[in-house]
Each structure stands twice: as C-alpha cells, then as structure tokens.
Amino acid sequence: MRAFATVKQWPDRGALPRVLPFALFIAFVALEEGARTAALRQWFVLPEPVLYALYPVKACSVAALLLLWRGSYPELHLRDLLDLKRSTLAVVVGLITFLVWINLQVTLPLVGGAAGFDPTLLPEGAPRLVLTAARVAGAVLVVPVMEELFWRSFLLRYLVHPDFESVPLGSFSWSSFLVASALFALEHHFFLAGLAAGAIYNLLLYRTRSLALCVMAHAVTNLVLAMYVLHSGKWYFW
C-alpha cells in the first residue's frame, strides 16, 4: 500500500514544470542520436550539419517551456546573485568544474566517441555564425536553468521524499546525493566528468541552499568550456 501511495504522488503539478523541459531536451538528443545511428547503418543519408540545425529548435523549445512556467519556480531567487561572496564562490565552483571536465575524458565501456559540434563543417558566413552562437547561447542561458531545475530542485529533493516540494532546498541524504550524481553522470558522454560535476553542483547547493547560484556555477562552466572549445577546436566536448 505504501508503494502504491508513493506512485500516486507522481506526477504532480509541481513536478511537471521541472521535469518536462528536461524530458523535451532529452527527447531531442535521442532524436539526434537515432538519426546518426540510422545514417551509419545507411538507412538514409543525413549530413551532420543538418542535425546541427536541430539545436536552435531544441534550445528555443526548452526556453519557451521555462518562460511559460517561470512563475512555477519560487526556489529560483535571482537576488541571491547579488551576494558578492556567494556569487564569487559560484564562479569559482564553475571554473573548477570546467577544469575537472576537460581533464576527466573517461567514457563508459561500449560508448563510442562523441559526435560533438564542429562548426567548420558548416558553410562560412551566416550559417556558421548563427548556429555557433545558438550553441553557445543554449549551453549558457538555457541548459543550466533547465538542468538545475530538474537535478537539483526536483530530483535531489524527490529522492529524499516523493512530496519534494515539502523538502527544503539543499536537504541532504546520502542516497539522494549518490543517486542524483550518478544519474547526472549517465546523462553525459564523459561519465567521470559528469559524475564529478554532478557531485560538485550538489555540494554547492548544500553549502548555499541557492538554486540560482547553482545555475550561475553551471553557466560559468558551460561558458568557459565553450570558449575553450572554440579556441582549441576540441569539438568533441560539445
């Protein structure tokens, strides 16, 4: 009976605004990977640059949902960013996570190389500039908000108690910390880097109890990573 009662609590109105943007993003990723697999098996020919055009659609679709539900995120206090001491901590955490990310290039067994986003495959001029800018904007402005709402606001609390909105932000349990970190790692190609990043962002939430600061740290990581990729040409990080 208790298990049935737990299931009955899912989904609820509080979960949907935090889960659906993430689920939509993952659905687009699955679509892209499915198209690449089909092309490799020669079911049809689909040039890689064609898939790049999906990213702005993906980012804008997720951003639209976040804007639609912007009133459903009372835990996202932008005023927290005005605290210089804590904002500095978030920036430092974001930079540390970036350094961890580029130095832990370990994948799971049977996982192939990352396709990445290589703008040099696009025609020079407006197409390359627009799609590269969309890639950076999505990674810095959309993904951190979407992921932090799902991982740190929803899942980390849901794993403490299914009625997650009754759980204070930043509440700690070993099971939620470990499971959320591991699942965050599975979302990313570089498993160990994802595991470390998930743990680091979780620790920042426990320390600050601020989702906005976690979004800020995540955005810093993605921004510096984008700058690094564009400078180094290591497209597989994208």
C-alpha positions as CSV (number, residue, x, y, z in Angstrom):
1,M,0.0,0.0,0.0
2,R,2.8,2.4,0.8
3,A,4.5,1.8,-2.6
4,F,1.1,2.4,-4.3
5,A,0.7,5.7,-2.3
6,T,4.2,6.8,-3.5
7,V,3.3,6.1,-7.1
8,K,0.1,8.1,-6.7
9,Q,2.1,11.2,-5.9
10,W,3.8,11.1,-9.3
11,P,3.4,13.2,-11.4
12,D,2.1,16.3,-9.7
13,R,1.7,19.8,-10.8
14,G,5.0,20.8,-9.1
15,A,7.0,18.2,-10.9
16,L,5.8,18.9,-14.4
17,P,7.4,22.3,-14.8
18,R,10.7,20.9,-13.6
19,V,10.6,17.6,-15.5
20,L,9.1,18.4,-18.9
21,P,11.7,20.9,-20.1
22,F,14.4,18.3,-19.3
23,A,12.4,15.5,-20.9
24,L,11.9,17.5,-24.0
25,F,15.7,18.3,-24.2
26,I,16.5,14.5,-23.8
27,A,13.9,13.7,-26.5
28,F,15.7,15.9,-29.0
29,V,19.0,14.3,-28.0
30,A,17.5,10.9,-28.6
31,L,16.2,12.1,-32.0
32,E,19.7,13.3,-33.0
33,E,21.4,10.1,-31.9
34,G,18.8,8.0,-33.6
35,A,19.3,9.9,-36.9
36,R,23.1,9.4,-36.6
37,T,22.7,5.7,-36.0
38,A,20.3,5.4,-39.0
39,A,22.8,7.2,-41.2
40,L,25.7,5.0,-40.0
41,R,23.6,1.9,-41.0
42,Q,23.0,3.6,-44.3
43,W,19.2,3.6,-43.9
44,F,19.4,7.1,-45.3
45,V,21.9,9.8,-45.9
46,L,21.8,12.7,-43.5
47,P,24.8,15.1,-43.4
48,E,25.9,16.1,-39.9
49,P,25.3,19.8,-40.5
50,V,21.6,19.1,-41.0
51,L,21.4,17.8,-37.4
52,Y,23.1,21.0,-36.2
53,A,20.1,22.9,-37.2
54,L,18.1,21.0,-34.6
55,Y,19.9,22.6,-31.8
56,P,18.3,26.1,-32.0
57,V,14.9,24.4,-32.2
58,K,15.8,22.3,-29.1
59,A,17.1,25.3,-27.2
60,C,14.2,27.5,-28.1
61,S,11.6,24.9,-27.3
62,V,13.0,24.3,-23.9
63,A,13.4,28.0,-23.3
64,A,9.7,28.5,-24.2
65,L,8.6,26.0,-21.6
66,L,10.8,27.6,-19.0
67,L,9.3,31.0,-19.8
68,L,5.8,29.6,-19.8
69,W,6.3,28.2,-16.3
70,R,8.5,30.9,-15.0
71,G,6.0,31.5,-12.1
72,S,6.4,27.9,-11.0
73,Y,9.9,28.2,-9.7
74,P,9.7,30.0,-6.4
75,E,13.0,28.4,-5.3
76,L,14.9,30.3,-8.1
77,H,15.8,33.5,-6.3
78,L,17.8,35.8,-8.7
79,R,18.5,38.1,-5.8
80,D,21.0,35.5,-4.5
81,L,23.3,36.5,-7.3
82,L,23.7,40.0,-5.7
83,D,25.5,38.4,-2.7
84,L,29.1,39.1,-3.8
85,K,30.7,36.5,-1.5
86,R,28.4,33.6,-2.6
87,S,28.4,34.6,-6.2
88,T,32.2,34.6,-6.2
89,L,32.0,31.1,-4.7
90,A,29.6,30.0,-7.5
91,V,32.1,31.4,-10.2
92,V,35.0,29.6,-8.6
93,V,33.0,26.3,-8.5
94,G,32.1,26.8,-12.1
95,L,35.7,27.2,-13.1
96,I,36.8,24.2,-11.0
97,T,34.1,22.1,-12.7
98,F,35.4,23.2,-16.1
99,L,38.9,22.1,-15.2
100,V,37.6,18.8,-13.9
101,W,35.6,18.4,-17.1
102,I,38.4,18.8,-19.6
103,N,40.7,16.5,-17.5
104,L,38.4,13.5,-17.0
105,Q,37.8,12.3,-20.5
106,V,36.6,8.9,-19.5
107,T,33.6,7.2,-21.1
108,L,31.7,4.0,-20.2
109,P,32.6,0.8,-21.9
110,L,30.9,0.3,-25.3
111,V,30.3,4.0,-25.6
112,G,31.7,5.4,-28.8
113,G,33.3,8.8,-29.4
114,A,31.3,11.9,-29.0
115,A,30.0,13.4,-32.3
116,G,30.3,16.9,-30.9
117,F,29.5,20.1,-32.7
118,D,32.1,21.0,-35.4
119,P,31.2,24.5,-36.9
120,T,33.9,24.1,-39.5
121,L,31.5,21.6,-41.2
122,L,29.1,24.4,-41.8
123,P,29.3,26.9,-44.7
124,E,31.3,30.0,-43.8
125,G,29.4,33.2,-43.0
126,A,25.9,33.5,-41.5
127,P,25.1,29.8,-41.2
128,R,28.2,29.0,-39.2
129,L,28.0,32.2,-37.1
130,V,24.3,31.8,-36.3
131,L,24.4,28.1,-35.4
132,T,27.6,28.5,-33.3
133,A,26.1,31.5,-31.4
134,A,22.9,29.4,-30.8
135,R,25.1,26.6,-29.5
136,V,26.8,28.9,-27.0
137,A,23.6,30.7,-26.0
138,G,21.8,27.4,-25.4
139,A,24.6,26.0,-23.4
140,V,25.0,29.1,-21.2
141,L,21.5,30.5,-20.9
142,V,19.1,27.6,-21.3
143,V,20.8,24.3,-20.3
144,P,21.9,25.5,-16.8
145,V,18.4,26.6,-15.9
146,M,16.7,23.5,-17.3
147,E,19.2,21.1,-15.7
148,E,19.4,22.7,-12.3
149,L,15.6,22.8,-12.0
150,F,15.5,19.1,-12.8
151,W,18.5,17.7,-11.0
152,R,18.9,20.0,-8.0
153,S,15.4,21.3,-7.5
154,F,13.4,18.3,-8.4
155,L,15.3,15.0,-8.3
156,L,17.6,15.7,-5.4
157,R,14.6,16.5,-3.3
158,Y,12.3,13.8,-4.8
159,L,14.8,11.2,-3.7
160,V,14.5,12.4,-0.2
161,H,10.7,12.3,-0.3
162,P,8.2,12.0,-3.1
163,D,6.5,15.1,-1.9
164,F,9.6,17.0,-3.0
165,E,8.1,20.5,-2.6
166,S,7.9,19.8,1.2
167,V,11.6,19.1,1.3
168,P,13.7,22.3,1.9
169,L,16.1,23.1,-0.9
170,G,19.6,21.8,-0.1
171,S,18.4,19.0,2.3
172,F,21.0,16.2,2.4
173,S,20.8,12.5,2.3
174,W,23.5,10.1,1.1
175,S,21.1,8.2,-1.1
176,S,19.8,11.3,-3.0
177,F,23.4,12.7,-3.3
178,L,24.8,9.5,-4.7
179,V,21.9,8.6,-7.0
180,A,21.5,12.1,-8.4
181,S,25.2,12.4,-9.0
182,A,25.3,9.0,-10.8
183,L,22.3,9.8,-13.0
184,F,23.8,13.2,-13.9
185,A,26.9,11.3,-15.0
186,L,24.9,9.0,-17.2
187,E,23.4,12.0,-19.0
188,H,26.8,13.0,-20.2
189,H,29.3,11.3,-22.6
190,F,32.3,11.7,-20.3
191,F,31.0,9.7,-17.4
192,L,33.6,10.5,-14.7
193,A,33.5,14.2,-15.6
194,G,29.7,14.1,-15.3
195,L,29.9,12.3,-12.0
196,A,32.3,14.8,-10.6
197,A,30.3,17.8,-11.9
198,G,27.0,16.4,-10.5
199,A,28.6,15.9,-7.1
200,I,30.2,19.4,-7.2
201,Y,26.9,21.2,-8.1
202,N,25.1,19.1,-5.4
203,L,27.7,20.2,-2.8
204,L,27.3,23.9,-3.9
205,L,23.5,23.6,-3.3
206,Y,24.1,22.0,0.2
207,R,26.5,24.9,1.0
208,T,24.5,27.8,-0.3
209,R,20.9,26.4,-0.4
210,S,20.5,28.6,-3.5
211,L,19.4,27.2,-6.9
212,A,20.2,30.5,-8.6
213,L,23.9,30.1,-7.5
214,C,23.9,26.5,-8.9
215,V,22.6,27.9,-12.2
216,M,25.3,30.5,-12.1
217,A,28.1,28.0,-11.5
218,H,26.7,25.7,-14.2
219,A,26.5,28.6,-16.7
220,V,30.1,29.6,-15.9
221,T,31.3,26.1,-16.6
222,N,29.5,26.0,-19.9
223,L,30.6,29.4,-20.9
224,V,34.3,28.8,-20.2
225,L,34.0,25.3,-21.9
226,A,32.5,27.0,-25.0
227,M,35.4,29.5,-25.1
228,Y,37.9,26.6,-24.7
229,V,36.3,24.5,-27.4
230,L,36.2,27.4,-29.9
231,H,39.8,28.3,-29.1
232,S,41.2,24.7,-29.1
233,G,39.0,23.1,-31.8
234,K,38.3,20.1,-29.5
235,W,34.7,19.8,-30.8
236,Y,34.0,16.5,-29.0
237,F,33.4,18.5,-25.8
238,W,30.3,19.8,-27.4
